[in-house]
Amino acid sequence: MCNTSAMIFPYLSAIIIKTIYMKTAGIVIIIIGLLLTIVTAFTFFTKEKIVDIGNIQINANKRHHLKWSPLVGIAVMGVGGVVLLVASKK
């Protein structure tokens, strides 16, 4: 005897798990997009060697600015919305 529900169940559970992962990924992408929209700049420092004479070393901290447009965050939120939309249609 062939039990068709046992053959279909693993396929359905794989679809449900994939949908849950896609919805979670969509929500995470939307949150990242929201953060990119709110925080539009990031500053970090690197050490740069100025002088190296024998045992004497002089280092300086160099400041770097990383800036982006809030439109980048809006675009990322749009991608997250598309992922959620595709996940909900399955």
Secondary structure, 3 states (H helix, E strand, C coil): CCCHHHHHHHHHHHHHHHHHHHHHHHHHHHHHHHHHHHCCEEEEEEEEEEEEECCEEEEEEEEEEEECCHHHHHHHHHHHHHHHHHHHHC
